[in-house]
Structures are given as C-alpha cells and as structure tokens.
Amino acid sequence: MDSDGQGEQRVVWAVVGSDIGPLMLAATGEGLVNVVFQATDAVRDRALERLAARLGGEPVEDPDSPLLAEAIRQLRAYFAGDLLDFDLPLDWSLISGFNRQVLRELASGVPYGAVVGYGDLAARVGQPGGAQAVGAAMGANPLPLVVPCHRVVESDGGIGGFGGGLETKRKLLALEGVLPEPLF
C-alpha cells in the first residue's frame, strides 16, 4: 500500500509492431489491462500516464514478462491468420458497470469471423434500445482487438465507428473474412 492507503499494482508494458501499426500492451498481475492503437511515442506516453493515475505506480517496460510475451505471441498468430480466439487472462479494472457487461458479452459471444449489430448486442445484455450506449461502451473499450469491438457494426450494414480508425476496422474485418481485402 502507498502512503494514501491505495493499493498499487505492478503494471508492465511493451510496444509491438503489427499489421495495423504499433500496439501498446499493458498488463497487471490479473491479466492484460490495456491495448492501445497507433502507439507512437506521444500516444504511448499519454497511455502510460493514464495507467499510472488509474492503477497507481509507474508502469515498467517489460516485453519479456510472461503475460506480455504470451499476448505478443498470440497477437502475431492472430495477424498471421493462425489464431481465432485469444486465450489470455484479462484485467477488467479499467471498465465497470454497463460497459463491462457489454464488453464481456462481446468477448464471449461474438466469435472470429462474425459481426453483431450495436442494437443486437444491447438486447443480449438486457437493454433493448441501448444501441447508442453500446457504441459508447465500444469507444471506452480498454482492450480493443482482444475484446473485439471491431466486430460490432451498424444494423443497416454500415461499418460503424472505431477508436482505432475506420481503415483499421476494415483491415481487421478483412483479416477475419467478414469484408473483402482492400484493393490498395
């Protein structure tokens, strides 16, 4: 415990290259806690500041920590087309309430190569008519890619939004066979 009586947890992080640009991964003793897209130095530094403020302690770069090494291995296998389901312990402490409920349903109920509408996902968690709230939950997802918010689309066939950018969402859906590969 620190002097304020708040518990601090060790947070480890690494930045890895991927088919959609650099990703920052962060983990606690509980599991993977954060995935950040476009992890340039400035984006990474802001994410690390947020993690330190939310979780306490100074995050430590440690790509060889067992949990991060496994997450990196699984991400590489996913982008190679060799992994359909991530099997990693997740730390849900950065999200709570309705958003956590929606993201847990997404993680367990929407498999690789499938998509779900915002409204359909809302109905699955007992909130019919909550499509906009589901959209907000997707925007707050601290574990994108691993908790696959790219698989949530508009009911009219539109791709919907995505915190990693629409081109990234298109690439991920193409990787999973939902959309055709971009021509260029």
C-alpha positions in Angstrom: 0.0 0.0 0.0 1.2 3.5 -0.6 1.0 6.3 1.9 -2.5 7.2 0.9 -3.7 3.7 1.7 -4.3 3.0 -2.0 -3.1 -0.3 -3.3 -0.6 -0.1 -6.1 -0.2 -2.9 -8.7 2.8 -3.6 -10.9 2.0 -2.6 -14.4 4.2 -3.9 -17.2 4.0 -2.7 -20.8 5.5 -3.2 -24.3 5.0 -1.7 -27.7 4.9 -4.2 -30.6 4.6 -3.8 -34.3 1.5 -5.2 -36.0 -0.2 -5.2 -39.4 -2.3 -2.3 -38.2 0.6 -0.3 -36.7 2.3 -0.2 -33.3 0.3 -1.5 -30.4 1.0 -0.9 -26.8 0.1 -3.7 -24.5 -0.1 -3.3 -20.7 -0.7 -5.9 -18.0 -1.1 -6.3 -14.3 -0.8 -9.4 -12.2 -4.5 -10.0 -13.0 -4.0 -10.0 -16.8 -3.9 -7.8 -19.9 -5.4 -4.5 -18.9 -4.9 -2.2 -21.9 -4.3 -2.3 -25.7 -3.6 1.0 -27.4 -3.6 1.5 -31.2 -1.2 3.8 -33.1 1.3 3.7 -30.1 3.7 6.4 -31.2 5.9 7.8 -28.5 3.4 10.5 -27.7 0.4 8.2 -27.6 2.3 5.7 -25.6 3.4 8.3 -23.0 -0.2 9.6 -22.6 -1.5 6.0 -22.1 1.2 5.3 -19.5 0.3 8.4 -17.6 -3.4 7.4 -17.6 -2.4 3.9 -16.4 -0.3 5.3 -13.6 -3.1 7.6 -12.5 -5.7 4.8 -12.6 -3.8 1.9 -11.3 -1.0 3.5 -9.2 2.7 3.0 -9.5 4.8 3.7 -12.5 4.4 1.3 -15.4 7.6 -0.6 -16.3 8.6 -1.6 -19.8 9.0 -5.4 -19.7 8.1 -7.2 -23.0 9.6 -10.4 -21.6 7.1 -10.6 -18.7 5.3 -13.9 -19.2 1.9 -12.4 -19.7 3.1 -9.8 -22.2 5.2 -12.4 -24.0 2.2 -14.6 -24.4 0.0 -11.7 -25.5 2.6 -10.8 -28.2 2.8 -14.4 -29.3 -1.0 -14.6 -29.7 -1.2 -11.2 -31.5 1.4 -12.4 -34.0 -0.5 -15.6 -34.5 -3.8 -13.7 -35.0 -2.3 -11.4 -37.7 -0.8 -14.4 -39.4 -4.3 -16.0 -39.5 -3.3 -18.8 -37.2 -5.3 -17.8 -34.1 -9.0 -17.3 -34.0 -9.6 -16.9 -30.2 -7.4 -15.0 -27.8 -6.8 -17.0 -24.6 -5.4 -14.5 -22.2 -6.3 -13.5 -18.6 -7.9 -10.1 -18.7 -7.9 -7.4 -16.1 -11.2 -5.6 -16.3 -10.4 -2.9 -13.7 -10.4 0.0 -16.2 -14.1 -0.5 -17.1 -17.2 -1.1 -15.0 -21.0 -1.2 -15.0 -22.9 -1.5 -18.2 -19.7 -1.0 -20.3 -18.1 -4.0 -18.7 -21.2 -6.1 -19.1 -21.3 -5.3 -22.8 -17.6 -5.9 -23.4 -17.8 -9.3 -21.6 -20.7 -10.3 -23.8 -18.8 -9.2 -26.8 -15.7 -11.1 -25.8 -17.5 -14.4 -25.1 -20.4 -14.2 -27.6 -19.1 -12.8 -30.9 -16.5 -15.2 -32.4 -13.9 -14.7 -35.0 -15.4 -14.0 -38.5 -18.8 -12.9 -37.1 -20.2 -9.5 -36.5 -23.1 -8.2 -34.3 -25.1 -5.0 -34.5 -25.0 -2.4 -31.8 -28.7 -2.9 -31.1 -28.4 -6.7 -31.1 -25.6 -6.5 -28.6 -27.7 -4.2 -26.4 -30.5 -6.7 -26.5 -28.1 -9.5 -25.5 -27.3 -7.7 -22.2 -31.0 -6.9 -21.5 -31.0 -3.4 -22.8 -33.1 -3.4 -26.0 -32.9 0.1 -27.5 -29.5 0.7 -26.0 -27.5 0.8 -29.3 -26.0 4.2 -28.5 -24.9 3.1 -25.1 -23.3 0.0 -26.7 -21.5 2.4 -29.0 -20.2 4.3 -26.0 -19.0 1.1 -24.5 -17.1 0.2 -27.6 -15.5 3.6 -27.5 -14.4 3.0 -23.9 -13.0 -0.4 -24.5 -9.6 -0.6 -22.9 -8.8 -3.9 -24.6 -9.6 -3.4 -28.3 -8.6 -6.2 -30.6 -8.6 -8.8 -27.8 -12.1 -7.8 -26.8 -13.2 -7.4 -30.5 -15.1 -4.2 -30.7 -14.2 -4.2 -34.4 -16.9 -6.9 -34.8 -19.7 -4.5 -33.9 -21.4 -2.9 -36.9 -24.5 -0.9 -37.7 -27.7 -2.9 -38.3 -28.2 -1.3 -41.8 -24.9 -2.8 -42.9 -22.7 0.2 -42.2 -19.3 -0.4 -40.7 -19.9 1.9 -37.7 -17.2 3.7 -35.8 -13.9 2.5 -34.3 -11.4 4.1 -32.0 -8.5 2.7 -34.0 -9.8 4.3 -37.1 -12.1 3.0 -39.8 -9.3 1.8 -42.0 -8.0 -0.3 -39.1 -11.5 -1.7 -38.6 -11.8 -2.6 -42.3 -8.4 -4.4 -42.2 -9.4 -6.4 -39.1 -12.7 -7.4 -40.6 -11.0 -8.3 -43.8 -8.4 -10.4 -41.9 -11.4 -12.3 -40.3 -13.1 -12.8 -43.7 -16.0 -10.5 -43.0 -15.0 -7.9 -45.6 -13.0 -8.3 -48.8 -9.4 -7.3 -48.6 -8.9 -3.6 -49.5 -7.7 -3.2 -53.1 -5.0 -0.7 -52.0 
